[in-house]
Amino acid sequence: SLIGRLMFELPEEMGLIAVAVRQTQGKGRGGNVWLSPMGCALATLHISIPLHSNLGQRIPFIQHLVSLAVVESVRSIPGYEDIELRVKWPNDIYYSDLMKLGGVLVNSTLIETTFHILIGFGFNVNNSNPTICINDLIAKFNKEEGTELKPLSADCLIARTVTVLERLIEVFQEKGPNGVLPQYYKYWIHSGKQVRLRHEEGPPAWIVGIDDYGYLQVHEEGKGVESVHPDGNSFDMLRNLIVPK
């Protein structure tokens, strides 16, 4: 990709963001294709993170910070706090716990002592297909609550997402995971949920939270708390399983 080539040719202190109006060859996790019709907010952002920093030691957290930033980009606007936008571990943006309307993909390259991170994020703002979009949620909220919140634009939300992300990264670098986790848990969809481990008849476990490295923690009865890695597992919301990939 163009941004992948550009990222090593720019001065260190210069940020880089590419915004796509329409994208046909988006990538998702596990080789999935992410199609992005008009009305979808879509951007790729380049950031540098020192290896010897709080976040440099916990790179998996970046996808959680980006997901949180997307949710916050809407829910931190006065009047929009109760729009049911949430995060799903490890890298999705959801309407309540019902429907996906966005996702995040992070690629990192370590060069000497700096991680060069490419962050791709996309979420439906103004396109009701293929799933649901943020402006649908706003319209639904207006109808139910008698409010008159205005629809939002993709450009505005991309800009807000990047601004919020910068702030989250600063807090994380200063305070570590505990600086951002309360905010993350406020918006995540998993609190106290029960899942089955490994297969449908597998042992029941309860989701506890995420550990210091951004991995999911589950509590299996009689076994204590263990961490589940996102790359070896996928979270199947529909079947409520954590399955090894």
ZAPAVEX-750412 format. One record per residue: z, y, x of N, C-alpha, C in turn. Coordinates in steps of 0.1 Angstrom, whole numbers, plus 5000, padded with zeros to 4 digits. Layout:
! residues N
ZYXZYXZYX
...
END
This chain:
! residues 245
500049885008500050005000500050125009
499550235003499450365010500850405015
501850405006503150455010503750375021
503450245021503950155031503450195045
502150235045501650285058502150415062
502250505052502750645055504150645060
504950555056506350575058506750575073
505950515081506350515096505750635103
504950715096504250825103504750955099
505850955092506451085088507651115096
508051245098509251265105510451205097
511451165105512651095100513251165088
513351305088514151375078513351405065
512051365066511251395054511251275044
511651305032511551205021510151185017
509851075010508551045005508650974992
507851024982507850954969506450954964
506050844959504650834952504950804938
504250884929504350864915503050824909
503050704902501850654897501750694882
500550744878500350774864500050644857
499250564863498950434857498850334869
499350214867499350124878498949984873
498049924881497549794876497949674885
498449704897498849594906500249604910
501149634901502549644904503149504907
504149504915504749384919506149374913
506549254908507849224904508549124913
509749084910510348984918509748844916
509748774926509148634926507748634923
507048734927505548734926505048774912
505948814903505548854890504648984891
503749004881502949124881503649224871
503749344875504349444866503249544862
502849534850501749614844502349744839
501749854842502349984838501350064830
501450064817500550144809500950294810
500150374804500450524803501750534795
502550634800503850654793505050584800
504650514810505650444818506050534831
507250554833507650624846507550524857
506850564867506650464878506650544891
507450494901507450564914507850464925
507450504937507850434949508450534958
509650504963510450604970510750544984
510650624994511050575008512350645012
513350565016514550625022514850555035
515650615043516150555056517650545055
518150425059519550395058520050345072
520950415078521450355091522050215089
521750125098522249995098523849995098
524350085107525850085108526450185099
526150165086526750255076527150165064
527950215055528450135044527350065037
526250135034525150085027524249995036
524150035048523349955058523949815060
525249795057525849665058525749595045
525349655035525349595021524049635014
522949605021521549645015521349595001
521849474997521549424983522049524973
522949614976523449704967522449814963
521449834971520449944968519849924954
519449794951518849774938519749814926
521049784928522049824918522149974916
522150044928522250184927521050244921
519850194923518650244917518650224902
519050094898519150064883520150164877
521250184883522250274878521750414877
520950454887520450594887519450614876
518650514872517750524861518450544848
519550464846520350474834521050614833
521550654844522250784845521250894843
520050874847519050984846518951034831
519150934822519150964808520551004803
521550914806522850924800523751034805
523251094816524051214821523551344816
522551334807522051464800522951484788
523551604787524451634776523751604763
524451524754523851484741523251344742
522851304754522251174755523151064760
524451094760525350994767525450864760
525150854747525250734739523950664737
522950704743521650624742521950494749
521550384742522050254747521150194758
521150264769520450224781521450154790
521150034796522149964804521449904816
522349854825521849784837522149634835
521149554840521349404840521249364855
522249294860522149244874521049144875
520249144886520449234897519549364897
518549364888517649474890516849524878
517449504866516649544854517349654846
516549724839517149824830516849774815
517849774807517849714794518149814783
517649784771518149844759519249754754
520449804754521649724750521549594759
521849474752521549354760520349284753
519549354747518449294739517149294745
516749394752515349404756515149484769
514349424778514049494791513149604789
513449724795512449824795512249884809
512749814819512349864832512949774843
512549804855512949714866512849794879
513449724889513549784903513149684913
512449714923512049624934512349694947
513049634956513449694969512849614980
512149674990511749605002512349685014
512949605023513549675034513049615048
512849705057512349675070513349735080
513949645089514849705099514049735112
514149865116513549905129514549965137
514849895149515949935157517249935149
517850055147519050055139518950135126
517750135121517550205108516750105098
517350095086516550035076515650135069
514350095069513350175061513250095048
513650165037513650105024512550165015
511750075009510850114999511350064986
511550164977512150134964511050164953
510750054946509750074935510550064922
510350164913511050144900510050194889
510150124878509350154866510150134854
509950224844510650214831509850274820
509950224809509150264797509750394791
509050504792509550624786508950664773
507650654773506850704761505850604756
506050474760505150374755505850264748
505650244735506350144727505950004731
504749994737504349854742504449854757
504749734763504749604757506149574751
507249654754508549614748509049724739
509749814745510349934738510450034749
510650164745510750274755511950364752
512250444761513350534760513250634748
512050684746511850774735512050704721
511750574721512050494708513550494706
514350474717515750464715516350604711
515750714716516150844712515850874697
514650834693514250854679515250774670
515550644674516450564666517850624665
518250674677519550744677519650864668
518550944669518451064660518551024645
517850924642517850874628519250824623
519850754632521150694629522350794629
522250894638523350984640523051124634
521851144629521551274624521351384634
521051344647520951444658519451484659
519251574668517851624670517551624685
517851514692517551504706516051504708
515651584718514151584721513751464729
512551424727512051314736511951364751
512051264760512051304774510651264781
510451334792509151304799509351214811
508351134814508451044826508751124839
508051244840508251324852509651374854
510251414843511651464843512551354847
512351234841513251124844513151064858
511951074864511751024878512551124887
512351254884513051354892514551334891
515051314879516451304877516951174884
516151064883516550934889516750954904
515851024910515851044925517151124929
517351234921518551314923519851244922
519951164911521151084909521350984920
520250914924520250814934520750874947
520250994951520751054963522251074963
522751114951524251134950524951004951
524450904944525150774945525150714959
524050734966524050684980525050764989
525150894987526150974994527550924991
527850894979529150844975529450714981
528450624980528550494986528750495001
528050585008528250595022529650645026
530150725017531450785020532650685016
532450615004533550544999533350394998
532150345001531850204999531650174984
531550034981531249994968532250044957
533450064961534450114950534150254945
533350324953532950464949532050464937
531250354936530250354925530450244915
531250144918531350024909531950064895
532950154894533350184880532250234871
531450324877530250374870529250264866
529050174876528150064873528549974862
529849944862530449854852530449914838
530550054838530450124825529150094818
528150074826526750064820526249924820
526949824826526249694828526549614815
525749504813525749434801526549304802
527249274813527749144815529249124813
529949234811531449224811531949114802
532749024808533448924800532548814794
531248824798530348724792530448584798
530248484790530348344795528948304798
528748234809527448174813527648024816
526547954817526547814822525947814836
526647744844526147744858525047624860
524047654866523047564871522147504860
522647454849521747404838522447424825
521747394814522347424800523647344797
523747224803524947154801525947174812
525647264821526447294833527847344829
528647354839530047404837530047554832
530947584822530947724818531647814829
531247934830531948024839531848164833
532848244837532848384832532448484843
531648584839531248684848532348774851
532748794864533848874868533349014872
532349024880531849144885530949124896
530749224905529949194917530849214929
530549144940531449144951531049264960
531649264972531449374981530049384986
529249274985527849284990526849284979
527349304967526349324955526049194949
526649074953526348954946527248934934
526748854925527448834912528648744915
529748774909530948684910531148624896
531348484897531648414885532948334887
533648314876534848234876534748114868
534648004876534547864869535947814868
536347764857537647714854538147614865
539347634870539847544880539247554894
538247654895537647664908537747794915
538347894907538448024913537148104912
537048214919535848294918534848274929
533548254926532548234936531448334934
530748364945529648464944528248394943
527348444936526048394933525048494938
524148444947523148534953521948554944
521448674944520348704935519048634939
518848614952517548564956517448414954
518648344953518548204950518748174935
518948274927519248254913518548354905
518248304893517748404883518648404871
518648514865519648534854518748524841
518948414834518148394822518948444810
518748564806519548624795519348544782
518148504779517848434767518648304765
518848234776519548104776520948124781
521248244786522548274792522948174803
522048154812522248064823522248144836
522848084846522548134860521948004866
520648014869519947894874519447914888
519647814896519047824910517547834908
516947924916515447944915514747824922
END
